[in-house]
Amino acid sequence: MADRYLTFTGTAPGRFLTRRLGLPQPAPLKRWSPQRPALEGGRLLLTAGKSELDLAGAGLDLAASAEQPAAVLLDASGVRDVETLAEVHAALHPVVRSVGESGRIVVLGAPLDPADHHQAAVQQALEGFTRSLGKEIGRGRTVNLVRLTDARAAGSTLRFLLSPKSAYVSGQVIEVGPCDETAPPADPERPLAGRTALVTGAARGIGEAVAETLARDGARVVVLDVPQAEQDARRVADRLGGTALGLDITAPDAGERIAAALPDGLDVLVHNAGITRDRRLVNMPAERWSSVLDVNLASVLRTTDALLTSGRLRRGGRIVATASIAGLAGNAGQTNYGASKAGIVGLVRSLAPRALAEHGVTVNAVAPGFIETKMTAAIPLFIREAGRRMNSLAQGGLPADVAETTAWLAHPGSGAVNGQVVRVCGQSLLGA
Ligand SMILES: NC(=O)c1ccc[n+]([C@@H]2O[C@H](COP(=O)([O-])OP(=O)(O)OC[C@H]3O[C@@H](n4cnc5c(N)ncnc54)[C@H](O)[C@@H]3O)[C@@H](O)[C@H]2O)c1
């Protein structure tokens, strides 16, 4: 459904009226397209404190000066005390204004040091700084914090955050572990070439966009959806040169059937299928509870276990599950859905270290906010409008925004990103 308000605020009378009334001022976001693979303008590197990061190794094309930067990378990983924290202000204060529309600010921080509470305090301060700047900066610009120890491990993450692909990701704190040994992909335009990706619930909506984006990145895609939606799944698969699999993921043997359909194995598993059956708890029959928990959580646990233990998910593999901001903040009428999506967060945090150590597979989640799909088009007008505007970018996201985030997590160079829950919500006001 078109966002008419966004179109209206883009006109001169619309801008005048909405400013006078103090209404939100969404800016059209500059998203990735083949015609616009990168943001126009330089990438400025600033430093606060004494950094030990070797950013040259990340291949990011950074400059020490840029007049109207499209992106600013502030390396604050060496900030260890409150005095040096002032350098964050000193570095960004003069340049924030000049960052272009849909520009990016990425702050680099260090993991919190449990043996140094001064370092931990100021590194945590960067989180509050990042989230506050994200809320005030406007004009479609985003601000994110990456905690890291080795810049080489963060190349895919920084390229994503500094690009138009992360248009709807703001106010996030992402931790990147130590360097993973994966060699860079032979063709950076098709990083998933030679890999197989299975996306559940991919006949439409966000899942369809995920399949499309992974195929763009070179993956052979398997489009899974319920047998009733098999025709749509086949249409998507044909368009992307992939295959369709009609399967209800709540079937007790779904994992085995996926394994049987993929005798050569699988590299990327995207748990996207999900349903809502909203009711307040007082009015919620047991069936509404169990169907949501079964599709959104139990089947994710079952198929993940089956594909990991059977070894069908190859080393270097990626699991990306779908949470929701309702699972982080809670939502009235969604005790079942909120429980199922919070369960995904628990699954990711617990399984990620073990899956990497034992199977060489990373496990992360995307947590979408308000995304323009059939699901959200069905929400009554006023609630829908509130959902769309209650975020720092004052608009809904698109399925492509979730898809690009998934593609970054699925990237062969993202092996050091593990156990993360990344919100794709335009920095929604709901939840932390
Ligand atoms: N749209 C949003 O704003 C939003 C926000 C937060 C989270 N999410 C999550 O993103 C995911 C995709 O959402 P969407 O808006 O594209 O939904 P959608 O309803 O448009 O698509 C979901 C797809 O999953 C399939 N599916 C449902 N049950 C299945 C089953 N048992 N087996 C196989 N396939 C099944 C459906 O047939 C459908 O094609 C869901 O997990 C949803 O909870 C969406």
PDBQT file of the ligand as one rigid body, heavy atoms in Angstrom, charges set to zero:
ROOT
HETATM    1  N1  LIG A 501       5.233  -7.488   7.858  1.00  0.00    +0.000 N 
HETATM    2  C1  LIG A 501       5.737  -7.009   8.983  1.00  0.00    +0.000 C 
HETATM    3  O1  LIG A 501       5.609  -5.825   9.271  1.00  0.00    +0.000 OA
HETATM    4  C2  LIG A 501       6.509  -7.910   9.913  1.00  0.00    +0.000 A 
HETATM    5  C3  LIG A 501       6.991  -7.373  11.100  1.00  0.00    +0.000 A 
HETATM    6  C4  LIG A 501       7.721  -8.172  11.970  1.00  0.00    +0.000 A 
HETATM    7  C5  LIG A 501       7.970  -9.495  11.648  1.00  0.00    +0.000 A 
HETATM    8  N2  LIG A 501       7.477 -10.020  10.506  1.00  0.00    +0.000 N 
HETATM    9  C6  LIG A 501       7.767 -11.432  10.235  1.00  0.00    +0.000 C 
HETATM   10  O2  LIG A 501       8.330 -11.575   8.936  1.00  0.00    +0.000 OA
HETATM   11  C7  LIG A 501       7.958 -12.835   8.378  1.00  0.00    +0.000 C 
HETATM   12  C8  LIG A 501       7.296 -12.638   7.022  1.00  0.00    +0.000 C 
HETATM   13  O3  LIG A 501       6.187 -11.767   7.184  1.00  0.00    +0.000 OA
HETATM   14  P1  LIG A 501       5.274 -11.267   5.964  1.00  0.00    +0.000 P 
HETATM   15  O4  LIG A 501       4.719  -9.951   6.356  1.00  0.00    +0.000 OA
HETATM   16  O5  LIG A 501       6.001 -11.390   4.688  1.00  0.00    +0.000 OA
HETATM   17  O6  LIG A 501       4.081 -12.357   6.059  1.00  0.00    +0.000 OA
HETATM   18  P2  LIG A 501       3.137 -12.942   4.926  1.00  0.00    +0.000 P 
HETATM   19  O7  LIG A 501       1.913 -13.425   5.640  1.00  0.00    +0.000 OA
HETATM   20  O8  LIG A 501       2.969 -11.981   3.788  1.00  0.00    +0.000 OA
HETATM   21  O9  LIG A 501       3.977 -14.202   4.379  1.00  0.00    +0.000 OA
HETATM   22  C9  LIG A 501       4.246 -15.313   5.183  1.00  0.00    +0.000 C 
HETATM   23  C10 LIG A 501       4.446 -16.533   4.289  1.00  0.00    +0.000 C 
HETATM   24  O10 LIG A 501       4.699 -17.650   5.144  1.00  0.00    +0.000 OA
HETATM   25  C11 LIG A 501       3.957 -18.752   4.659  1.00  0.00    +0.000 C 
HETATM   26  N3  LIG A 501       3.656 -19.709   5.727  1.00  0.00    +0.000 N 
HETATM   27  C12 LIG A 501       2.825 -19.538   6.777  1.00  0.00    +0.000 A 
HETATM   28  N4  LIG A 501       2.751 -20.663   7.494  1.00  0.00    +0.000 NA
HETATM   29  C13 LIG A 501       3.560 -21.576   6.897  1.00  0.00    +0.000 A 
HETATM   30  C14 LIG A 501       3.878 -22.937   7.161  1.00  0.00    +0.000 A 
HETATM   31  N5  LIG A 501       3.330 -23.597   8.183  1.00  0.00    +0.000 N 
HETATM   32  N6  LIG A 501       4.745 -23.552   6.338  1.00  0.00    +0.000 NA
HETATM   33  C15 LIG A 501       5.293 -22.920   5.280  1.00  0.00    +0.000 A 
HETATM   34  N7  LIG A 501       5.010 -21.632   4.976  1.00  0.00    +0.000 NA
HETATM   35  C16 LIG A 501       4.149 -20.961   5.774  1.00  0.00    +0.000 A 
HETATM   36  C17 LIG A 501       2.676 -18.125   4.124  1.00  0.00    +0.000 C 
HETATM   37  O11 LIG A 501       1.992 -19.008   3.204  1.00  0.00    +0.000 OA
HETATM   38  C18 LIG A 501       3.201 -16.868   3.458  1.00  0.00    +0.000 C 
HETATM   39  O12 LIG A 501       3.574 -17.090   2.106  1.00  0.00    +0.000 OA
HETATM   40  C19 LIG A 501       7.059 -13.505   9.420  1.00  0.00    +0.000 C 
HETATM   41  O13 LIG A 501       7.841 -14.366  10.228  1.00  0.00    +0.000 OA
HETATM   42  C20 LIG A 501       6.550 -12.337  10.240  1.00  0.00    +0.000 C 
HETATM   43  O14 LIG A 501       6.175 -12.723  11.532  1.00  0.00    +0.000 OA
HETATM   44  C21 LIG A 501       6.742  -9.264   9.634  1.00  0.00    +0.000 A 
ENDROOT
TORSDOF 0
